[in-house]
Amino acid sequence: MKTTIDIPEPLYKQAKIRAVETGQTLKHLVLISLSRELEFPTATAEVGKSFRERRKLLPGFVRAMKAGAFRPSKGLRDITEQISEDRDAR
């Protein structure tokens, strides 16, 4: 089956360079990449989630959080929320 897709110029250039470096055609590179994505969809399943939802916390950090170590002072927000929102904004 044939189809037409629009690929942003920088992404196209990266893909073309990778294909040349590995001795493949661009078509083969795209087919392999698409196959991998469909085979292992969990790798990108979290793309829409915020940093706060995706983060993996160390057990010691979780204990400290539950103990209230990161609760904000009066009038301030939770610092972990502020950091997560900052990362999402980037």
Secondary structure, DSSP 4 states (H G I P E B T S, - for coil): --------HHHHHHHHHHHHHTT--HHHHHHHHHHHHHH-GGGTTTTTS-HHHH----HHHHHHHHTTTT---TT---HHHHHHHHHHH-
